[in-house]
Amino acid sequence: MSEVKPAVLIFKEELEQFNDPEIQSFTQNALSMAPESFYNDEELVTYTKNVYRILMGFLGEESKIRGLADAFRAGALLQDLCFNETGDAYRRIHPVMVRTFLAPLKKDLQTNIFDAILGMVESHEADQSPSPLLEPKPTNSAFLLAMANKVARFNFIEFKD
């Protein structure tokens, strides 16, 4: 397990909701590796938490199911790890940067679970994805995360802690 950065405690509440210890550990390790630019952007951290809350609302009681629900949790928390790692001109490709960034942790999960999580991350921008091939279809599990992102961007929604 990676050294846990104090910044990871920002997501303590979300991490405690995981049911699968392997996905929880992977997500915590990934958050521990996150660039400082992720944690230094309070707006991005708040946005990430809002996407997570919306996604859990979409899943409802299904969010208690071990496995797939935890893959969704991980996708929501990890989707924007590399958002601030490029200049504005390349920001659009941030979803595909995460797979390479997290490659050292791939061994910590079964390949299909790692790929499911990273597939959600790579598709989370929906129609703004870096490639049309990454746009999630309504029948794809990544679609829920993409829709949670769209809802989180509505400026008329206010979250209360």
C-alpha positions as CSV (number, residue, x, y, z in Angstrom):
1,M,0.0,0.0,0.0
2,S,1.3,3.5,-0.8
3,E,1.9,6.0,1.9
4,V,-1.4,7.7,2.6
5,K,-1.1,11.5,2.0
6,P,-3.0,13.6,4.5
7,A,-4.9,15.0,1.5
8,V,-6.5,11.6,1.0
9,L,-8.4,12.3,4.2
10,I,-10.5,14.7,2.2
11,F,-12.1,11.6,0.7
12,K,-12.2,9.6,4.0
13,E,-16.0,9.5,4.0
14,E,-16.3,8.3,0.4
15,L,-13.5,5.6,1.0
16,E,-15.3,4.3,4.0
17,Q,-18.4,3.5,1.8
18,F,-16.5,0.9,-0.2
19,N,-17.5,-2.7,0.3
20,D,-14.7,-4.4,-1.6
21,P,-11.3,-4.1,0.3
22,E,-9.3,-4.5,-2.9
23,I,-11.0,-1.8,-4.8
24,Q,-11.0,0.4,-1.7
25,S,-7.2,-0.1,-1.3
26,F,-6.6,0.5,-5.0
27,T,-8.6,3.8,-4.8
28,Q,-6.8,4.9,-1.7
29,N,-3.4,4.2,-3.2
30,A,-4.4,6.0,-6.4
31,L,-5.5,9.0,-4.4
32,S,-2.3,8.9,-2.5
33,M,-0.4,9.1,-5.8
34,A,-2.5,12.0,-7.1
35,P,-0.6,15.0,-8.2
36,E,-0.6,18.0,-5.9
37,S,-2.4,19.9,-8.6
38,F,-5.5,17.8,-7.9
39,Y,-5.6,18.5,-4.2
40,N,-4.6,22.1,-4.5
41,D,-7.7,22.8,-6.7
42,E,-10.5,23.1,-4.1
43,E,-13.1,23.6,-6.8
44,L,-12.0,20.3,-8.5
45,V,-12.1,18.4,-5.2
46,T,-15.6,19.8,-4.5
47,Y,-16.7,18.9,-8.0
48,T,-15.3,15.3,-7.6
49,K,-17.3,14.9,-4.3
50,N,-20.4,16.2,-6.0
51,V,-20.1,13.8,-8.9
52,Y,-19.6,11.0,-6.3
53,R,-22.8,12.0,-4.5
54,I,-24.8,12.3,-7.6
55,L,-23.6,8.9,-8.8
56,M,-24.5,7.3,-5.5
57,G,-28.0,8.8,-5.8
58,F,-28.3,7.3,-9.3
59,L,-27.3,3.9,-7.9
60,G,-29.6,4.1,-4.9
61,E,-29.8,0.8,-3.1
62,E,-27.6,-0.8,-5.8
63,S,-24.7,1.3,-4.3
64,K,-24.6,-1.3,-1.5
65,I,-23.7,-4.1,-3.8
66,R,-20.1,-5.2,-3.6
67,G,-18.0,-5.1,-6.8
68,L,-19.6,-3.0,-9.5
69,A,-20.8,-0.3,-7.2
70,D,-17.3,0.0,-5.9
71,A,-15.9,0.2,-9.4
72,F,-18.3,3.2,-9.9
73,R,-17.1,4.7,-6.6
74,A,-13.5,4.4,-7.8
75,G,-14.3,5.9,-11.2
76,A,-16.0,8.9,-9.7
77,L,-13.1,9.6,-7.3
78,L,-10.3,9.0,-9.8
79,Q,-11.8,10.6,-13.0
80,D,-10.1,13.9,-12.7
81,L,-6.7,13.0,-11.2
82,C,-4.8,14.4,-14.2
83,F,-7.2,17.3,-14.9
84,N,-4.6,20.0,-14.0
85,E,-1.6,18.2,-15.4
86,T,-1.9,19.6,-18.8
87,G,-2.2,23.2,-20.1
88,D,-5.6,24.4,-21.3
89,A,-4.8,23.3,-24.9
90,Y,-4.5,19.7,-23.8
91,R,-7.0,19.6,-21.0
92,R,-9.4,17.6,-23.2
93,I,-7.2,14.5,-23.0
94,H,-7.1,14.4,-19.2
95,P,-9.4,11.3,-19.1
96,V,-7.0,9.1,-21.1
97,M,-4.0,10.2,-19.0
98,V,-5.3,8.5,-15.9
99,R,-4.7,5.0,-17.2
100,T,-1.0,5.7,-17.8
101,F,-0.7,7.6,-14.5
102,L,-2.2,4.6,-12.5
103,A,-0.4,1.9,-14.5
104,P,1.9,1.1,-11.5
105,L,-1.2,0.1,-9.5
106,K,-2.7,-2.2,-12.2
107,K,-1.2,-5.3,-10.5
108,D,-3.3,-4.5,-7.4
109,L,-6.6,-5.4,-9.1
110,Q,-7.9,-8.1,-11.4
111,T,-7.4,-6.8,-15.0
112,N,-11.1,-6.7,-15.8
113,I,-11.8,-4.6,-12.7
114,F,-9.0,-2.2,-13.4
115,D,-10.2,-1.9,-17.0
116,A,-13.8,-1.3,-15.9
117,I,-12.8,1.5,-13.6
118,L,-10.5,3.1,-16.2
119,G,-13.1,2.7,-18.9
120,M,-15.5,4.7,-16.8
121,V,-12.7,7.3,-16.2
122,E,-11.9,7.6,-19.9
123,S,-15.6,8.0,-20.8
124,H,-16.6,10.4,-18.0
125,E,-16.7,13.5,-20.3
126,A,-19.5,11.9,-22.5
127,D,-19.8,13.9,-25.7
128,Q,-16.8,16.0,-24.7
129,S,-14.5,12.9,-24.7
130,P,-11.2,13.1,-26.5
131,S,-12.4,10.6,-29.0
132,P,-15.9,9.6,-30.2
133,L,-15.0,6.0,-29.5
134,L,-14.9,6.9,-25.8
135,E,-18.4,8.4,-25.6
136,P,-20.4,6.0,-23.4
137,K,-23.5,4.5,-24.8
138,P,-26.7,4.4,-22.6
139,T,-26.2,0.6,-22.3
140,N,-22.7,1.0,-21.0
141,S,-21.9,1.2,-17.3
142,A,-19.7,4.2,-17.9
143,F,-22.8,6.1,-19.0
144,L,-24.0,6.6,-15.4
145,L,-20.7,8.3,-14.4
146,A,-20.8,10.5,-17.5
147,M,-24.4,11.6,-16.6
148,A,-23.4,12.3,-13.0
149,N,-20.7,14.6,-14.4
150,K,-23.2,16.4,-16.6
151,V,-25.6,16.9,-13.7
152,A,-22.7,18.1,-11.4
153,R,-22.0,20.9,-14.0
154,F,-25.5,22.4,-13.7
155,N,-25.0,25.7,-11.9
156,F,-28.4,25.7,-10.4
157,I,-27.8,22.6,-8.2
158,E,-26.5,23.4,-4.7
159,F,-25.1,20.7,-2.4
160,K,-25.4,20.9,1.3
161,D,-23.0,19.1,3.6
